[in-house]
Amino acid sequence: MRGFIIIIPILLYLSTFTTAATNSRLVLNRGDSITVGKESEFLTSPDATFTLGFYNLGTNAHWLAIWFTNSADKTVVWTANRNRPVNRKGSKATLLRDGTLVLTDVDGAVAWQTNTTSFDVAAAHLLNTGNLVLRNQKGDILWQSFDSPMDTLLPSQPFTKNTRLTSILSKASFATGFFNLYFGSDNVLRLISDTPDTSTSYWPNPDFDIYKNGRTNYNSSRIAVLDDHGRFLSSDMLQFNASDVGPGVKRRLTMDHDGNLRIYSLNASTGLWSVTWRALSQPCDMMGVCGKNTICVYAPLLPKCTCPPGYIMEDDTNWNTGCKPAFNLTLLQSTRVTFLQIRYADFYGFDFSIPSPVTLETCTSMCLEDFRCIAFGYRLEGYGQCFLKSAMLNGYATPDFPGSIYIKLPNTLAPSKPNIFHASSLRCGSDEREELLGSSSMYDFSGRTVKWVYMYSFAAALGAIEVMFVLLGWWFLIRIHGIPASVQAGCNMISSQFRQYTYSELKKATKNFTEELGRGGSGTVYKGVLSDDRVVAVKKLGDVFQAQEEYFAEISTIGKINHMNLVRIWGFCSERRHRLLVYEYLDNLSLDRHVFGSSFLSWKQRYVVALGTAKGLAYLHHECLEWVIHCDVKPENILLDSDFQPKIADFGLAKLLQREGDGSEFTRIRGTKGYMAPEWALSLPITSKVDVFGYGVVVLEMVRGVRLCNWRDGDGDGGGALASFVRRWRGEVEGVVDGRLDGRFGRRQATALIQVGLACVEEDRNKRPTMATVVQSLMACEYEED
């Protein structure tokens, strides 16, 4: 198979040897040993990339391990005795006279050994690939560590049906963890969570079949490999690349202890690793990362586990053990119970089969009457869906989940409705409940009758009848006339929405660029109508001097980024010096027209815009593999759709425009005065915290309804006004919130927005929160005042 032919370049980096490496061995002959505590007693690969020796994690426990010599944390890629560490005194690894490599503890007990007693082993070598091998006099490999990987696959290391990657238990232990990468019996490469409570396959997506996941189960060879260019190829048709694909970079594919599979690339100058590919973007998609009766909460950087109300941690030091009820479970059968709703949350699996549609009232009754039911999930997506749960495993909560979990609890507990997205670092106002004027809740979830439920049932029935008539109409149309050409063209367009346009196409679509929608530092935007009648916004970029291939590579990456709070890019044009982008057209145009103009937004709409914008930026900063800094967050770059939902525009243009520095450092100033973070002017390296600063200014402007440059709080320009406001605000929202609202706003939400805004505009960027933290903070107040 051509995809599996690996050419391994051998590069000699003798200049990188450390002093200890100079004294180290390149060969371990028969009778030689490596002893704990003696620096000079270890093996190194000829190019000094890898070291074999004894490794400890700050304890008395030591492991015979292979690690990257020049990584800052000496990253371990293999251990011989992962589940049986040895003592730091007297333990040693010896290549015996009979050809066995054996690891003995201080008392002489064998902790690990190879099965090479009967072979003619001459010596042990650590190859430049990171493979520890035992060879005979002819150089034949009789045993190799590549056949028994731990949690890491190295470039050129074959991954077969006989091997698997198993995560470590935690950062403090190399012991066997709960997550595995392996070839299943169906010939498909999978990730599986094998916890004490359950065994669950969670990648590829268990909701899709093999072929919808882009895999095949016909090839039974079951082999995969990561090559030296950062490309992964598997016999089940799985292919992916590191984002820095190319030669000359040290990489590893690791089954991490949090359940995610990642490619890491090493920065040779700093010794630090960066993630250049990962299997799952959402931490809570890893089943079993939190234990039983536990909910994994949306947190883009790291998974956060929490016990639902009525439950407490089983072990205060280990979330893998999960949570236990703080009450006797038998009370659920012998006493009155209540159901506690947790929004945006669910538990995966362990469902009873319930036909749909079902009303919430019916679902509640079914769970009450079934002694096995300890909770139920409910979704209302056109019709009601009910999922009775016999166990609460693989819990997760994410802001995009369209349903809720209802947990059965004894009536005596009666906890208040929780908000699991509450962030302690940026808390939501006071504890007193305040209502937005004119708002009301559609449901009363305290166990009383659900309002409007019959109206929804009636609407669902009408919807089902309408769908039936539409399907019959389509069947008749296809049966009699076949598929019309226009319909087929539309299907082709939908299946390949991102495409390259010619300059003449866009010139015609915009009527020679006559209807201007707006302009900024990166170019001018025009309204256009494509040949398929789609209304679009066409942006002519200015001063883009990239080569056509470079531009194509960058815009292809940006075109793959998709989030509900980011403007969708339909395509691009790259002809001669013309560089254009084709965006979806949004009816309500940009935020500045609705905050600073006469047609201003209601308070509820402003809060939705603030939260949605934060979600979009959090996706760019934390979840998008191609790490994107916007660099120009301002109201003009936040567009509003017909429902006034926000969508960030111009994201990724920092990648298209001149990016002359290394890594994340830009060498020329971008952005708009008033929204630019102080580090731009101080020539500091630019990070995602510049977007946090711009977002903070936008939030404060939305609260006040006035542009920063028109504030009258300070003695100087807008910057002075902002600094003055930061110093003077004492928690009072009256007089700060836009007077045009006539007091129709939520006090707790206003307090939360101002707190977030002030935290985001801190002069010291290290004190600014991440956008992930901002999302959690605002979600904590999203429904406080409905």
ABEGO torsion letter per residue (X at the ends): XAAABBBBBBBBBAAABBAAAAABBABBBBGBBBBBGBAABBBBBAAGABBBBBBBAGBABBBBBBBBAABAAGBBABBABAABBBBABGBBBBBBAAGBBBBBBAAGBBABBBBAAABBBABBBBBAAGBBBBBBAAGBBABBAAABBBABBBBGBBBBAABBBBBBABAABABBBABBBBBBAAGBBBBBBBBAABBBBAOBBAABBAAAAGBBAABAAGBBBBBAAGBBBBAAGBBBBBAABEBGBBBBBBBBAAGBBBBBBBBAAAGBBBBABBABABAAABBGABBBGBBBBBBAABBBBBBBBGBBBABAABAAAEBBBABBAAAAAABBBBBBBBBGBBBBEGBBBBBOBBBAAAAAAAAAABAABABBBBBBBGBBBBBBBABBBGBBBBAABABBBBBBBBAAAGBBBBBAABBAABBBEBABBBBBBGBBBABBAAGBBBBGAAAAAAAAAAAAAAAAAAAAAAAAAAAAAEBBAAAAAAAAAAABABBBBBAAAAAAAAGGGABBAEBBAAEBBBBBBBAAGBBBBBBBBBGBABBAAAAAAAAAAAAABBBAABBBBAEBBBBEABBBBBBBBBAAEBAAAAAABABBBBAAAAAAAAAAAAAAAAAAAAABABBBBAGBBBAAABBBBAAGBBBBBGBGAAAABBBABBEABBABBBEBBGABBAAAAAGBBBBAAAAAAAAAAAAAAAAAGBBAAABAABABBAAAAAAAAAAABAGBABGABBAAAGGBBBAAAAAAAAAAAAAAABABAAABBBAAAAAAAAAAAAAAAX
